[in-house]
Amino acid sequence: MGALMSVDPDPYPDWLRPPVGGYTADDLDRLPDLPPHTELINGSLVFVSPQAKFHIRMILAIHRALSAAAPEGWEAWPEMTVKLDDRNRPEPDVVVVSEESDTGHDQTYFLAEHVLLVVEVVSPESRTRDREIKPRKYAAAGIRYFWRVENVDGRPVVYAYELDPSTSSYVPTGIFHDRLKVEHPFPVEVELL
């Protein structure tokens, strides 16, 4: 007769069961063992799929170009969350923030008021979030510039937007194939190939 096996009655972490009303932005720093790149959207935890080479290549190219071109007082960061409000803390692929936002080495997020530009590289699983949900939330938080990078037939295309303050929504400012060259939020050029 085989030995009886002990079965854990609850093998899942407690955070898989959200509290009534959902999680808060500050909860992301307190929940143990969250998967990397966990975001908070409308009080719900969002887990991100592994990133494809295209996604990583675009993050690196755009981050490198923005870091080199950013004027004094601004800096680019890859994959840092932005606290939009108490129930929303997405993680843009690249963000440009004021150096005044620096709170030290243990900092895990930036406040929306310090963000100039967010960049989202769209993955198949993030398409709805990156095209619809996040842009609305970034605009409502007053983030002035938004870029969305798409893989179109194996080639990158960047859709650039600027916030219209009268409507609190983004308006398109350009679509870029092969090379992104803009004057706003500051002059920058990125080879997209």
VOKELUM-221325 format. One record per residue (C-alpha): residue number from 1; residue in one letter; x, y, z. Coordinates in Angstrom, 2 decimals. Example, Ala and Ser with C-alpha at 12.3 -4.5 7.8 and 13.67 -1.06 7.14 Angstrom:
<pts>
<pt><base>1</base><sevex>A</sevex><x>12.30</x><y>-4.50</y><z>7.80</z></pt>
<pt><base>2</base><sevex>S</sevex><x>13.67</x><y>-1.06</y><z>7.14</z></pt>
</pts>
This chain:
<pts>
<pt><base>1</base><sevex>M</sevex><x>0.00</x><y>0.00</y><z>0.00</z></pt>
<pt><base>2</base><sevex>G</sevex><x>1.42</x><y>3.40</y><z>-0.91</z></pt>
<pt><base>3</base><sevex>A</sevex><x>1.85</x><y>6.15</y><z>1.61</z></pt>
<pt><base>4</base><sevex>L</sevex><x>-0.90</x><y>8.69</y><z>1.80</z></pt>
<pt><base>5</base><sevex>M</sevex><x>0.07</x><y>11.91</y><z>0.07</z></pt>
<pt><base>6</base><sevex>S</sevex><x>-0.41</x><y>15.18</y><z>1.84</z></pt>
<pt><base>7</base><sevex>V</sevex><x>-2.32</x><y>17.60</y><z>-0.34</z></pt>
<pt><base>8</base><sevex>D</sevex><x>-2.13</x><y>21.33</y><z>0.31</z></pt>
<pt><base>9</base><sevex>P</sevex><x>-5.78</x><y>22.42</y><z>0.52</z></pt>
<pt><base>10</base><sevex>D</sevex><x>-4.95</x><y>25.84</y><z>-0.94</z></pt>
<pt><base>11</base><sevex>P</sevex><x>-1.86</x><y>25.75</y><z>-3.21</z></pt>
<pt><base>12</base><sevex>Y</sevex><x>-2.46</x><y>29.23</y><z>-4.66</z></pt>
<pt><base>13</base><sevex>P</sevex><x>-1.10</x><y>32.51</y><z>-3.30</z></pt>
<pt><base>14</base><sevex>D</sevex><x>-3.58</x><y>34.69</y><z>-1.42</z></pt>
<pt><base>15</base><sevex>W</sevex><x>-3.24</x><y>37.54</y><z>-3.93</z></pt>
<pt><base>16</base><sevex>L</sevex><x>-5.02</x><y>35.48</y><z>-6.60</z></pt>
<pt><base>17</base><sevex>R</sevex><x>-8.21</x><y>36.32</y><z>-4.71</z></pt>
<pt><base>18</base><sevex>P</sevex><x>-8.58</x><y>40.10</y><z>-4.89</z></pt>
<pt><base>19</base><sevex>P</sevex><x>-10.02</x><y>42.01</y><z>-1.95</z></pt>
<pt><base>20</base><sevex>V</sevex><x>-13.52</x><y>43.46</y><z>-2.18</z></pt>
<pt><base>21</base><sevex>G</sevex><x>-13.20</x><y>46.55</y><z>-4.36</z></pt>
<pt><base>22</base><sevex>G</sevex><x>-9.96</x><y>45.31</y><z>-5.94</z></pt>
<pt><base>23</base><sevex>Y</sevex><x>-6.33</x><y>46.13</y><z>-5.33</z></pt>
<pt><base>24</base><sevex>T</sevex><x>-4.81</x><y>49.60</y><z>-4.96</z></pt>
<pt><base>25</base><sevex>A</sevex><x>-1.73</x><y>50.98</y><z>-6.66</z></pt>
<pt><base>26</base><sevex>D</sevex><x>0.21</x><y>50.74</y><z>-3.40</z></pt>
<pt><base>27</base><sevex>D</sevex><x>-0.67</x><y>47.04</y><z>-3.05</z></pt>
<pt><base>28</base><sevex>L</sevex><x>1.69</x><y>46.21</y><z>-5.95</z></pt>
<pt><base>29</base><sevex>D</sevex><x>4.64</x><y>46.95</y><z>-3.64</z></pt>
<pt><base>30</base><sevex>R</sevex><x>3.25</x><y>44.85</y><z>-0.78</z></pt>
<pt><base>31</base><sevex>L</sevex><x>2.05</x><y>41.65</y><z>-2.47</z></pt>
<pt><base>32</base><sevex>P</sevex><x>4.69</x><y>38.90</y><z>-2.21</z></pt>
<pt><base>33</base><sevex>D</sevex><x>6.01</x><y>36.99</y><z>-5.22</z></pt>
<pt><base>34</base><sevex>L</sevex><x>4.06</x><y>38.75</y><z>-7.96</z></pt>
<pt><base>35</base><sevex>P</sevex><x>5.22</x><y>37.78</y><z>-11.46</z></pt>
<pt><base>36</base><sevex>P</sevex><x>7.51</x><y>40.33</y><z>-13.15</z></pt>
<pt><base>37</base><sevex>H</sevex><x>5.80</x><y>43.20</y><z>-14.98</z></pt>
<pt><base>38</base><sevex>T</sevex><x>2.47</x><y>42.81</y><z>-13.15</z></pt>
<pt><base>39</base><sevex>E</sevex><x>0.23</x><y>45.81</y><z>-13.84</z></pt>
<pt><base>40</base><sevex>L</sevex><x>-2.84</x><y>47.14</y><z>-12.07</z></pt>
<pt><base>41</base><sevex>I</sevex><x>-5.78</x><y>48.15</y><z>-14.28</z></pt>
<pt><base>42</base><sevex>N</sevex><x>-9.08</x><y>49.14</y><z>-12.64</z></pt>
<pt><base>43</base><sevex>G</sevex><x>-8.05</x><y>47.44</y><z>-9.40</z></pt>
<pt><base>44</base><sevex>S</sevex><x>-7.29</x><y>44.12</y><z>-11.11</z></pt>
<pt><base>45</base><sevex>L</sevex><x>-3.88</x><y>42.51</y><z>-11.46</z></pt>
<pt><base>46</base><sevex>V</sevex><x>-2.80</x><y>42.02</y><z>-15.06</z></pt>
<pt><base>47</base><sevex>F</sevex><x>-0.08</x><y>39.46</y><z>-15.79</z></pt>
<pt><base>48</base><sevex>V</sevex><x>2.07</x><y>39.94</y><z>-18.88</z></pt>
<pt><base>49</base><sevex>S</sevex><x>3.07</x><y>37.16</y><z>-21.28</z></pt>
<pt><base>50</base><sevex>P</sevex><x>6.74</x><y>36.61</y><z>-22.13</z></pt>
<pt><base>51</base><sevex>Q</sevex><x>8.00</x><y>39.28</y><z>-24.51</z></pt>
<pt><base>52</base><sevex>A</sevex><x>8.89</x><y>38.48</y><z>-28.12</z></pt>
<pt><base>53</base><sevex>K</sevex><x>12.13</x><y>39.61</y><z>-29.75</z></pt>
<pt><base>54</base><sevex>F</sevex><x>10.29</x><y>42.33</y><z>-31.69</z></pt>
<pt><base>55</base><sevex>H</sevex><x>8.93</x><y>43.76</y><z>-28.44</z></pt>
<pt><base>56</base><sevex>I</sevex><x>12.33</x><y>43.82</y><z>-26.72</z></pt>
<pt><base>57</base><sevex>R</sevex><x>14.10</x><y>45.20</y><z>-29.81</z></pt>
<pt><base>58</base><sevex>M</sevex><x>11.64</x><y>48.12</y><z>-29.99</z></pt>
<pt><base>59</base><sevex>I</sevex><x>11.92</x><y>48.87</y><z>-26.27</z></pt>
<pt><base>60</base><sevex>L</sevex><x>15.73</x><y>48.96</y><z>-26.49</z></pt>
<pt><base>61</base><sevex>A</sevex><x>15.83</x><y>51.11</y><z>-29.66</z></pt>
<pt><base>62</base><sevex>I</sevex><x>13.29</x><y>53.64</y><z>-28.40</z></pt>
<pt><base>63</base><sevex>H</sevex><x>14.75</x><y>53.80</y><z>-24.89</z></pt>
<pt><base>64</base><sevex>R</sevex><x>18.26</x><y>54.33</y><z>-26.27</z></pt>
<pt><base>65</base><sevex>A</sevex><x>17.12</x><y>57.11</y><z>-28.64</z></pt>
<pt><base>66</base><sevex>L</sevex><x>15.01</x><y>58.89</y><z>-26.00</z></pt>
<pt><base>67</base><sevex>S</sevex><x>17.82</x><y>58.68</y><z>-23.44</z></pt>
<pt><base>68</base><sevex>A</sevex><x>20.27</x><y>60.24</y><z>-25.89</z></pt>
<pt><base>69</base><sevex>A</sevex><x>17.87</x><y>62.99</y><z>-27.01</z></pt>
<pt><base>70</base><sevex>A</sevex><x>16.18</x><y>63.91</y><z>-23.71</z></pt>
<pt><base>71</base><sevex>P</sevex><x>16.88</x><y>67.52</y><z>-22.72</z></pt>
<pt><base>72</base><sevex>E</sevex><x>18.32</x><y>68.40</y><z>-19.34</z></pt>
<pt><base>73</base><sevex>G</sevex><x>15.88</x><y>67.64</y><z>-16.55</z></pt>
<pt><base>74</base><sevex>W</sevex><x>14.26</x><y>64.66</y><z>-18.32</z></pt>
<pt><base>75</base><sevex>E</sevex><x>15.18</x><y>60.99</y><z>-18.49</z></pt>
<pt><base>76</base><sevex>A</sevex><x>13.87</x><y>57.83</y><z>-20.16</z></pt>
<pt><base>77</base><sevex>W</sevex><x>13.16</x><y>54.61</y><z>-18.28</z></pt>
<pt><base>78</base><sevex>P</sevex><x>12.13</x><y>51.19</y><z>-19.59</z></pt>
<pt><base>79</base><sevex>E</sevex><x>9.44</x><y>49.15</y><z>-17.88</z></pt>
<pt><base>80</base><sevex>M</sevex><x>8.68</x><y>51.23</y><z>-14.78</z></pt>
<pt><base>81</base><sevex>T</sevex><x>5.11</x><y>51.50</y><z>-13.56</z></pt>
<pt><base>82</base><sevex>V</sevex><x>3.20</x><y>54.79</y><z>-13.50</z></pt>
<pt><base>83</base><sevex>K</sevex><x>0.72</x><y>55.50</y><z>-10.73</z></pt>
<pt><base>84</base><sevex>L</sevex><x>-2.22</x><y>57.11</y><z>-12.53</z></pt>
<pt><base>85</base><sevex>D</sevex><x>-4.59</x><y>56.93</y><z>-9.54</z></pt>
<pt><base>86</base><sevex>D</sevex><x>-5.35</x><y>54.60</y><z>-6.63</z></pt>
<pt><base>87</base><sevex>R</sevex><x>-6.64</x><y>51.78</y><z>-8.87</z></pt>
<pt><base>88</base><sevex>N</sevex><x>-4.39</x><y>52.07</y><z>-11.93</z></pt>
<pt><base>89</base><sevex>R</sevex><x>-0.65</x><y>51.45</y><z>-12.15</z></pt>
<pt><base>90</base><sevex>P</sevex><x>0.25</x><y>50.28</y><z>-15.66</z></pt>
<pt><base>91</base><sevex>E</sevex><x>3.78</x><y>49.58</y><z>-16.81</z></pt>
<pt><base>92</base><sevex>P</sevex><x>4.56</x><y>51.37</y><z>-20.08</z></pt>
<pt><base>93</base><sevex>D</sevex><x>7.38</x><y>49.87</y><z>-22.12</z></pt>
<pt><base>94</base><sevex>V</sevex><x>9.24</x><y>53.19</y><z>-22.05</z></pt>
<pt><base>95</base><sevex>V</sevex><x>8.48</x><y>56.36</y><z>-20.13</z></pt>
<pt><base>96</base><sevex>V</sevex><x>10.05</x><y>59.83</y><z>-20.15</z></pt>
<pt><base>97</base><sevex>V</sevex><x>9.88</x><y>61.53</y><z>-16.76</z></pt>
<pt><base>98</base><sevex>S</sevex><x>11.08</x><y>64.65</y><z>-15.03</z></pt>
<pt><base>99</base><sevex>E</sevex><x>14.24</x><y>64.14</y><z>-12.98</z></pt>
<pt><base>100</base><sevex>E</sevex><x>12.24</x><y>65.70</y><z>-10.13</z></pt>
<pt><base>101</base><sevex>S</sevex><x>10.35</x><y>62.39</y><z>-9.96</z></pt>
<pt><base>102</base><sevex>D</sevex><x>13.40</x><y>60.59</y><z>-8.51</z></pt>
<pt><base>103</base><sevex>T</sevex><x>12.70</x><y>59.34</y><z>-4.98</z></pt>
<pt><base>104</base><sevex>G</sevex><x>15.75</x><y>57.09</y><z>-4.65</z></pt>
<pt><base>105</base><sevex>H</sevex><x>17.04</x><y>53.62</y><z>-5.46</z></pt>
<pt><base>106</base><sevex>D</sevex><x>14.00</x><y>51.82</y><z>-4.01</z></pt>
<pt><base>107</base><sevex>Q</sevex><x>11.54</x><y>53.69</y><z>-6.26</z></pt>
<pt><base>108</base><sevex>T</sevex><x>9.10</x><y>51.34</y><z>-8.03</z></pt>
<pt><base>109</base><sevex>Y</sevex><x>6.85</x><y>53.80</y><z>-9.89</z></pt>
<pt><base>110</base><sevex>F</sevex><x>6.50</x><y>57.33</y><z>-11.19</z></pt>
<pt><base>111</base><sevex>L</sevex><x>3.55</x><y>59.65</y><z>-10.59</z></pt>
<pt><base>112</base><sevex>A</sevex><x>1.60</x><y>60.62</y><z>-13.71</z></pt>
<pt><base>113</base><sevex>E</sevex><x>2.22</x><y>64.32</y><z>-13.04</z></pt>
<pt><base>114</base><sevex>H</sevex><x>5.96</x><y>63.76</y><z>-13.70</z></pt>
<pt><base>115</base><sevex>V</sevex><x>5.46</x><y>61.85</y><z>-16.98</z></pt>
<pt><base>116</base><sevex>L</sevex><x>5.91</x><y>63.56</y><z>-20.34</z></pt>
<pt><base>117</base><sevex>L</sevex><x>5.68</x><y>60.57</y><z>-22.70</z></pt>
<pt><base>118</base><sevex>V</sevex><x>4.61</x><y>56.93</y><z>-22.49</z></pt>
<pt><base>119</base><sevex>V</sevex><x>5.43</x><y>54.32</y><z>-25.12</z></pt>
<pt><base>120</base><sevex>E</sevex><x>3.58</x><y>51.03</y><z>-25.49</z></pt>
<pt><base>121</base><sevex>V</sevex><x>4.84</x><y>48.24</y><z>-27.77</z></pt>
<pt><base>122</base><sevex>V</sevex><x>1.79</x><y>46.17</y><z>-28.67</z></pt>
<pt><base>123</base><sevex>S</sevex><x>1.85</x><y>42.39</y><z>-28.23</z></pt>
<pt><base>124</base><sevex>P</sevex><x>-0.93</x><y>40.08</y><z>-29.39</z></pt>
<pt><base>125</base><sevex>E</sevex><x>-2.14</x><y>39.61</y><z>-25.80</z></pt>
<pt><base>126</base><sevex>S</sevex><x>-1.96</x><y>43.33</y><z>-24.95</z></pt>
<pt><base>127</base><sevex>R</sevex><x>-3.65</x><y>44.68</y><z>-28.09</z></pt>
<pt><base>128</base><sevex>T</sevex><x>-6.89</x><y>45.85</y><z>-26.43</z></pt>
<pt><base>129</base><sevex>R</sevex><x>-5.10</x><y>47.29</y><z>-23.39</z></pt>
<pt><base>130</base><sevex>D</sevex><x>-2.48</x><y>49.14</y><z>-25.46</z></pt>
<pt><base>131</base><sevex>R</sevex><x>-4.85</x><y>50.43</y><z>-28.14</z></pt>
<pt><base>132</base><sevex>E</sevex><x>-7.91</x><y>51.31</y><z>-26.06</z></pt>
<pt><base>133</base><sevex>I</sevex><x>-7.67</x><y>51.06</y><z>-22.28</z></pt>
<pt><base>134</base><sevex>K</sevex><x>-4.25</x><y>52.47</y><z>-21.49</z></pt>
<pt><base>135</base><sevex>P</sevex><x>-4.42</x><y>55.47</y><z>-23.86</z></pt>
<pt><base>136</base><sevex>R</sevex><x>-7.71</x><y>56.59</y><z>-22.28</z></pt>
<pt><base>137</base><sevex>K</sevex><x>-6.20</x><y>56.25</y><z>-18.81</z></pt>
<pt><base>138</base><sevex>Y</sevex><x>-2.97</x><y>58.05</y><z>-19.75</z></pt>
<pt><base>139</base><sevex>A</sevex><x>-4.96</x><y>60.89</y><z>-21.30</z></pt>
<pt><base>140</base><sevex>A</sevex><x>-7.28</x><y>61.16</y><z>-18.27</z></pt>
<pt><base>141</base><sevex>A</sevex><x>-4.17</x><y>61.39</y><z>-16.06</z></pt>
<pt><base>142</base><sevex>G</sevex><x>-2.88</x><y>64.31</y><z>-18.17</z></pt>
<pt><base>143</base><sevex>I</sevex><x>0.15</x><y>62.62</y><z>-19.78</z></pt>
<pt><base>144</base><sevex>R</sevex><x>0.86</x><y>64.84</y><z>-22.76</z></pt>
<pt><base>145</base><sevex>Y</sevex><x>2.41</x><y>62.41</y><z>-25.28</z></pt>
<pt><base>146</base><sevex>F</sevex><x>1.68</x><y>58.79</y><z>-26.15</z></pt>
<pt><base>147</base><sevex>W</sevex><x>3.35</x><y>56.53</y><z>-28.73</z></pt>
<pt><base>148</base><sevex>R</sevex><x>2.05</x><y>53.11</y><z>-29.73</z></pt>
<pt><base>149</base><sevex>V</sevex><x>4.37</x><y>50.72</y><z>-31.60</z></pt>
<pt><base>150</base><sevex>E</sevex><x>2.79</x><y>47.97</y><z>-33.69</z></pt>
<pt><base>151</base><sevex>N</sevex><x>4.25</x><y>45.02</y><z>-35.58</z></pt>
<pt><base>152</base><sevex>V</sevex><x>2.74</x><y>45.30</y><z>-39.06</z></pt>
<pt><base>153</base><sevex>D</sevex><x>3.80</x><y>42.40</y><z>-41.29</z></pt>
<pt><base>154</base><sevex>G</sevex><x>7.07</x><y>42.06</y><z>-39.38</z></pt>
<pt><base>155</base><sevex>R</sevex><x>7.92</x><y>45.76</y><z>-39.54</z></pt>
<pt><base>156</base><sevex>P</sevex><x>7.50</x><y>48.38</y><z>-36.82</z></pt>
<pt><base>157</base><sevex>V</sevex><x>5.03</x><y>51.22</y><z>-37.19</z></pt>
<pt><base>158</base><sevex>V</sevex><x>4.81</x><y>54.01</y><z>-34.59</z></pt>
<pt><base>159</base><sevex>Y</sevex><x>1.58</x><y>55.91</y><z>-34.03</z></pt>
<pt><base>160</base><sevex>A</sevex><x>2.27</x><y>59.20</y><z>-32.22</z></pt>
<pt><base>161</base><sevex>Y</sevex><x>-0.34</x><y>61.16</y><z>-30.26</z></pt>
<pt><base>162</base><sevex>E</sevex><x>-0.58</x><y>64.40</y><z>-28.30</z></pt>
<pt><base>163</base><sevex>L</sevex><x>-3.11</x><y>65.27</y><z>-25.62</z></pt>
<pt><base>164</base><sevex>D</sevex><x>-5.81</x><y>67.76</y><z>-26.58</z></pt>
<pt><base>165</base><sevex>P</sevex><x>-6.43</x><y>69.57</y><z>-23.28</z></pt>
<pt><base>166</base><sevex>S</sevex><x>-9.92</x><y>70.68</y><z>-24.28</z></pt>
<pt><base>167</base><sevex>T</sevex><x>-11.13</x><y>67.08</y><z>-24.67</z></pt>
<pt><base>168</base><sevex>S</sevex><x>-8.63</x><y>65.26</y><z>-22.42</z></pt>
<pt><base>169</base><sevex>S</sevex><x>-8.07</x><y>62.78</y><z>-25.23</z></pt>
<pt><base>170</base><sevex>Y</sevex><x>-5.24</x><y>62.03</y><z>-27.64</z></pt>
<pt><base>171</base><sevex>V</sevex><x>-5.14</x><y>63.26</y><z>-31.23</z></pt>
<pt><base>172</base><sevex>P</sevex><x>-2.83</x><y>61.66</y><z>-33.81</z></pt>
<pt><base>173</base><sevex>T</sevex><x>0.29</x><y>63.62</y><z>-34.74</z></pt>
<pt><base>174</base><sevex>G</sevex><x>1.89</x><y>61.11</y><z>-37.10</z></pt>
<pt><base>175</base><sevex>I</sevex><x>2.38</x><y>57.56</y><z>-38.32</z></pt>
<pt><base>176</base><sevex>F</sevex><x>5.98</x><y>56.47</y><z>-38.84</z></pt>
<pt><base>177</base><sevex>H</sevex><x>7.32</x><y>53.55</y><z>-40.88</z></pt>
<pt><base>178</base><sevex>D</sevex><x>11.02</x><y>52.58</y><z>-40.77</z></pt>
<pt><base>179</base><sevex>R</sevex><x>12.08</x><y>55.83</y><z>-39.07</z></pt>
<pt><base>180</base><sevex>L</sevex><x>10.48</x><y>57.86</y><z>-36.28</z></pt>
<pt><base>181</base><sevex>K</sevex><x>11.43</x><y>61.52</y><z>-36.47</z></pt>
<pt><base>182</base><sevex>V</sevex><x>9.57</x><y>64.03</y><z>-34.30</z></pt>
<pt><base>183</base><sevex>E</sevex><x>10.07</x><y>67.48</y><z>-32.81</z></pt>
<pt><base>184</base><sevex>H</sevex><x>7.75</x><y>66.92</y><z>-29.83</z></pt>
<pt><base>185</base><sevex>P</sevex><x>8.03</x><y>66.30</y><z>-26.93</z></pt>
<pt><base>186</base><sevex>F</sevex><x>11.63</x><y>67.05</y><z>-27.99</z></pt>
<pt><base>187</base><sevex>P</sevex><x>13.59</x><y>66.38</y><z>-31.19</z></pt>
<pt><base>188</base><sevex>V</sevex><x>14.37</x><y>62.69</y><z>-31.52</z></pt>
<pt><base>189</base><sevex>E</sevex><x>15.01</x><y>60.25</y><z>-34.34</z></pt>
<pt><base>190</base><sevex>V</sevex><x>14.74</x><y>56.45</y><z>-34.08</z></pt>
<pt><base>191</base><sevex>E</sevex><x>15.67</x><y>53.88</y><z>-36.70</z></pt>
<pt><base>192</base><sevex>L</sevex><x>12.83</x><y>51.35</y><z>-36.54</z></pt>
<pt><base>193</base><sevex>L</sevex><x>14.27</x><y>48.62</y><z>-38.77</z></pt>
</pts>
